[in-house]
Amino acid sequence: MNEKQAMEEKFRSLFHSEPRVFRAPGRVNLIGEHTDYNDGFVMPAAIELSCWAAIGPRPDRKLVIYSDNFSASFEVNLDDLPSRPSGKWWDYPVGVALTLQRSGYSLAASNLYIRGDVPLGIGLSSSAAIEVCTGLALAEMSGHQIDRTRLALICQSAENEFVGARCGIMDQFVSAHGRAGHALFLDCRSLRYDLIPIPGAIRLVICDTTIRRELASSEYNTRRAECEEGVQTLARVLPNVRALRDVTLADLEQHRDILSPTIYRRCRHVVSENGRVLQAAAAFRSGSLDVLKSLMAESHRSLRDDYEVSCSELDLMVDLARQQKGVHGARMTGGGFGGCTVNLVGATQTEEFQGRVASAYQAATGLHANIYICEPSNGAEVVLSAGSGCAS
């Protein structure tokens, strides 16, 4: 039984009616870390790990949500949606429903069954997958053909303003716009993007350190505040600066004496990382895998030393990856303080890579690493249309 059939069957057993089925992927960021909220450049790829939603109509004004992952349900009146989060799993779909309605999309009463296979809390954007998948399902169930960029912005707003996480646009954007076989080169200011082909002989191998840091959320907000402080200080002498996106390395070196050492390092990471994304896009297009390997190594060093968001386990995982055959790049990915590394590995060497890295990591730390071999995936899509009985 495939995922679509499993979603249909479970929905029928819960709600005794026929559903429409949708999916939206998680993502891994290849390069461009902590640049999105600085109006910079990023290069994520959607992955096969996804959130799935089956949805059908109700005769009242309720939204009834069942989460397979939490084995729990929640219901709410669409005319009386909460304005504040509860801290529970349903904040993500409810926040999206609220933001859709506030954005002018009237919603129809619905039964909604959600299941996700994006691991939670490891930096693969399970939250964006849930938001984009449920947003697309709710909009289309209500008769709205929603533009994918508009959908991404609504989902980002739900996470920022309802859930309370100050994420940038990258996660929701690639979940909405991803393309199989490609990464997305995204300008987070203009939202213009290019599709960057990933060589067919390369796999995206994601290594989960299994380390979770409670300080990750607070430190993320601290880094954002430090970047904002850098912008405010530099804008006094560089009046055209609105974000670190507008600062060059030459600007930064010329005016480093007006910044504290910590703020200078934070700014240097963001400014140099933007440059690395531009170079990485060119390297992918030209097939210069050695250049790409070097850029990913520089990115990790910058995240470790200038932005200070790595940890010993992430550093170890990157070092172990670099020792393996067929590796064309390795770095931490995501917010940091634990979570995952991303590795570009030759397709014929992924299984050997997986076994060797997992074994060496366990020997060094006593921890069992979760390692996922992925390929770039399509973004949010309709899997089963109403009454069609087939994929669209």
C-alpha positions in Angstrom: 0.0 0.0 0.0 1.5 3.4 -1.0 1.2 6.6 1.1 -1.8 7.9 -0.9 -3.7 4.7 -0.4 -2.8 4.7 3.3 -4.0 8.2 3.7 -7.3 7.5 2.0 -8.0 4.4 4.0 -7.2 6.1 7.4 -9.4 9.1 6.5 -12.3 6.8 5.6 -12.0 5.0 8.9 -11.9 8.2 10.9 -14.5 10.3 9.0 -16.5 7.9 6.8 -16.1 9.9 3.6 -13.8 10.3 0.6 -10.8 12.7 1.0 -8.6 14.8 -1.2 -4.9 14.2 -0.5 -2.0 16.6 -0.4 1.7 16.5 0.5 4.4 19.1 1.2 8.1 18.2 1.8 10.6 19.0 4.5 13.9 20.5 3.3 17.7 20.4 3.8 19.7 23.5 3.2 22.8 22.9 1.2 24.5 26.2 1.9 23.4 29.7 3.1 22.8 29.3 6.8 21.4 32.1 8.9 21.3 34.4 5.8 17.5 34.2 5.1 16.5 36.5 7.9 19.2 38.9 6.8 17.6 39.3 3.3 20.3 37.1 1.9 20.8 34.1 -0.4 20.1 30.5 0.4 20.2 27.2 -1.4 17.8 24.6 0.0 16.4 21.5 -1.5 13.1 19.9 -0.8 13.4 16.2 0.2 11.1 13.1 0.0 10.4 13.2 3.7 7.0 15.0 3.8 3.8 15.9 5.6 0.7 14.4 4.2 -2.9 15.7 4.6 -6.2 14.1 3.7 -9.2 16.5 3.8 -12.9 16.3 3.3 -16.0 18.6 3.9 -18.1 18.8 7.0 -21.7 20.1 7.3 -21.0 22.6 10.2 -18.4 25.4 10.8 -15.8 23.2 12.5 -12.3 22.3 11.6 -11.6 18.9 13.0 -7.9 17.8 12.9 -6.5 14.3 13.7 -2.8 13.9 14.0 -1.4 10.5 13.3 1.9 11.3 14.8 0.4 12.4 18.1 -2.6 10.0 18.0 -4.8 12.9 19.0 -7.5 15.1 17.6 -8.5 18.7 18.0 -11.6 20.6 16.9 -12.3 24.3 16.6 -15.0 26.6 15.2 -13.7 28.4 12.1 -15.7 31.5 13.2 -13.9 31.5 16.6 -10.3 30.5 16.0 -8.0 31.2 18.9 -5.8 34.3 18.6 -3.0 32.9 20.8 -1.0 29.7 20.6 -1.5 26.8 23.1 2.0 25.3 22.8 0.4 22.1 21.4 0.8 20.3 18.1 -2.3 21.9 16.6 -0.9 25.4 16.8 0.6 24.9 13.3 -2.5 24.0 11.4 -4.7 26.3 13.4 -2.3 29.2 13.0 -2.3 28.6 9.2 -6.1 28.5 9.2 -6.3 31.8 11.1 -3.7 33.5 8.9 -5.5 32.3 5.7 -8.8 33.8 6.9 -7.1 37.0 8.0 -5.5 37.2 4.5 -9.0 37.1 2.9 -9.4 33.3 2.2 -12.7 32.2 3.7 -12.4 28.6 4.8 -15.0 25.8 4.5 -15.6 23.4 7.4 -13.3 20.4 7.0 -12.1 17.1 8.5 -8.4 17.0 8.3 -6.1 14.0 8.8 -2.4 14.8 9.1 0.6 12.4 9.0 4.2 13.4 8.7 7.5 11.5 8.2 9.8 14.5 8.6 11.6 13.8 11.8 10.7 16.4 14.4 13.2 18.9 15.9 16.3 17.9 13.8 16.4 20.9 11.4 14.6 19.5 8.4 11.6 21.9 8.7 8.9 19.6 9.8 6.9 22.7 10.9 7.1 24.3 7.4 6.0 20.9 5.8 2.9 20.9 8.2 2.1 24.5 7.5 2.4 24.3 3.7 0.6 21.0 3.4 -2.3 22.0 5.6 -2.4 25.5 4.1 -2.7 24.1 0.6 -5.3 21.5 1.7 -7.5 24.1 3.5 -7.3 26.6 0.6 -8.1 24.2 -2.1 -10.8 22.5 -0.1 -12.4 25.9 0.2 -12.2 26.6 -3.5 -9.1 28.8 -3.6 -6.4 28.3 -6.1 -3.6 29.8 -4.1 -0.3 31.0 -5.6 2.6 29.1 -4.1 4.6 32.1 -3.1 1.5 33.6 -1.4 1.0 30.3 0.4 4.7 30.3 1.6 4.3 33.9 2.9 1.1 33.1 4.7 2.7 30.0 6.4 5.7 32.0 7.4 3.4 34.7 8.9 1.6 32.0 10.8 4.8 30.7 12.3 6.1 34.2 13.1 3.0 35.8 14.4 0.9 32.9 15.8 3.3 30.1 16.8 5.9 32.7 17.8 9.0 31.4 16.0 10.9 34.1 14.1 11.9 32.0 11.1 12.8 33.5 7.7 11.0 32.6 4.5 13.4 29.8 3.3 11.6 26.8 4.8 8.1 27.5 3.6 9.3 28.8 0.2 11.2 25.6 -0.7 8.4 23.4 0.7 6.0 25.2 -1.7 8.3 25.6 -4.7 10.7 22.6 -4.6 11.5 20.7 -7.8 12.7 17.1 -8.1 16.3 16.8 -9.1 17.0 20.5 -8.2 18.0 22.8 -5.4 16.5 26.3 -5.1 18.8 29.3 -5.3 16.6 31.9 -3.5 17.0 35.6 -3.0 15.2 36.1 0.3 14.6 39.8 -0.3 13.1 39.7 -3.8 11.8 36.1 -3.6 13.2 35.5 -7.0 14.6 32.0 -7.4 16.4 29.8 -9.9 16.4 26.0 -10.1 19.8 24.6 -9.7 20.2 21.0 -11.1 21.8 18.5 -8.7 23.9 15.9 -10.6 22.1 12.6 -10.9 25.1 10.8 -9.5 24.9 12.8 -6.2 22.7 12.0 -3.2 21.9 14.3 -0.3 22.9 12.3 2.9 21.6 13.8 6.1 23.3 12.7 9.3 21.3 13.4 12.5 23.6 13.7 15.5 20.6 13.0 17.8 21.7 16.0 19.9 18.9 18.4 20.9 19.9 21.6 22.7 17.3 23.4 24.8 19.1 26.7 24.2 18.7 26.5 20.4 15.6 28.6 20.2 16.8 31.3 22.5 20.2 31.4 20.9 18.6 31.7 17.5 16.7 34.8 18.6 20.0 36.1 20.1 21.8 35.7 16.8 19.0 37.6 15.0 19.2 40.4 17.5 23.0 40.5 17.1 22.6 40.8 13.3 20.1 43.6 13.8 22.5 45.4 16.1 25.2 45.1 13.4 22.9 46.6 10.8 21.9 49.5 13.1 25.5 50.3 13.8 26.8 50.0 10.2 23.8 52.0 8.9 25.2 55.1 10.7 28.2 55.1 8.3 26.6 53.2 5.4 23.2 54.9 4.9 22.0 52.4 2.2 22.3 49.4 4.5 18.9 47.9 5.4 20.1 44.4 6.2 23.4 42.5 6.2 22.6 41.6 2.6 23.7 45.2 1.7 27.1 44.9 3.4 30.3 43.8 1.5 33.3 42.3 3.2 35.2 45.4 2.3 32.6 47.6 4.1 32.8 45.3 7.1 36.6 45.5 7.3 36.6 49.2 6.8 34.2 49.8 9.7 35.0 46.9 12.0 36.3 49.3 14.7 32.7 50.5 15.4 31.5 47.0 16.1 32.1 44.8 19.1 34.2 41.7 18.4 31.2 39.5 18.7 29.0 41.5 16.5 31.8 41.8 13.9 32.1 38.0 13.8 28.3 37.5 13.4 28.3 40.0 10.5 31.3 38.4 8.9 29.6 35.0 8.8 26.5 36.4 7.2 28.3 38.5 4.6 30.8 35.8 3.7 28.0 33.1 3.6 26.1 35.1 1.0 29.1 35.1 -1.2 29.5 31.4 -0.7 25.9 30.8 -1.9 26.6 32.7 -5.1 29.8 30.8 -5.7 28.1 27.4 -4.9 25.3 28.1 -7.5 28.0 28.7 -10.1 29.9 25.6 -9.0 26.8 23.4 -9.4 26.1 24.8 -12.8 29.6 24.2 -14.0 30.0 20.8 -12.3 32.9 22.1 -10.2 32.5 19.6 -7.3 35.9 20.4 -5.8 34.9 24.1 -5.5 31.7 23.0 -3.9 33.5 20.9 -1.4 35.7 23.8 -0.4 32.7 26.2 0.0 30.8 23.8 2.2 34.0 23.4 4.4 34.3 27.2 4.7 30.6 27.5 5.5 31.0 25.0 8.4 34.1 26.8 9.8 32.3 30.1 9.7 29.2 28.7 11.4 31.5 27.1 14.1 33.9 30.0 14.7 32.1 33.2 13.7 28.5 32.5 14.3 29.1 29.9 17.0 26.1 27.7 16.4 27.9 24.4 16.0 28.7 21.9 18.7 31.2 19.1 19.2 28.9 16.4 17.9 28.2 18.4 14.7 32.0 19.1 14.2 32.7 15.4 14.7 30.1 14.3 12.2 31.5 16.7 9.6 35.0 15.4 10.2 34.0 11.8 9.9 32.1 12.6 6.7 35.2 14.2 5.1 37.2 11.1 5.7 34.9 8.9 3.5 35.1 8.1 -0.2 32.8 9.9 -2.6 32.1 12.9 -0.4 31.8 16.2 -2.4 30.9 18.4 0.6 29.9 18.2 4.3 28.7 20.9 6.7 26.2 21.4 9.5 22.8 22.4 8.3 19.9 24.2 10.1 19.8 26.4 13.1 22.6 24.6 15.0 23.4 23.6 18.6 22.7 20.0 17.5 20.6 18.6 14.7 22.0 17.5 11.4 24.8 17.7 8.9 24.2 17.6 5.1 26.6 15.7 2.9 26.9 15.5 -0.9 27.8 11.8 -1.6 28.3 9.9 -4.8 25.3 7.6 -5.3 27.4 4.4 -5.5 29.0 5.2 -2.2 26.1 6.1 0.0 25.6 2.8 1.7 29.3 2.5 2.6 29.2 6.1 3.8 26.1 5.4 5.9 27.7 2.4 7.6 31.1 3.8 8.2 29.9 7.2 9.6 27.3 5.6 11.8 29.8 3.1 13.2 32.5 5.7 13.8 30.1 8.2 15.4 28.8 5.6 17.8 32.3 4.5 18.8 33.2 8.1 19.5 30.1 9.3 21.3 28.1 6.2 22.3 25.2 7.7 20.3 23.3 6.1 17.4 23.1 8.4 14.4 20.1 8.5 12.2 21.3 8.8 8.6 18.9 9.6 5.7 19.7 9.1 2.0 17.6 11.6 0.1 17.1 13.0 -3.4 15.7 16.5 -4.2 11.8 16.3 -4.2 8.9 18.2 -5.7 7.3 20.9 -3.5 3.7 21.0 -2.3 1.3 19.2 -4.5 -2.2 17.6 -4.9 -1.8 13.9 -4.7 -5.5 12.9 -5.0 -8.2 15.3 -6.3 -11.8 15.1 -5.2 -13.5 12.2 -6.9 -10.7 11.6 -9.3 -9.3 8.4 -7.9 -5.9 9.2 -9.4 -2.9 11.4 -8.8 -2.8 14.8 -10.4 
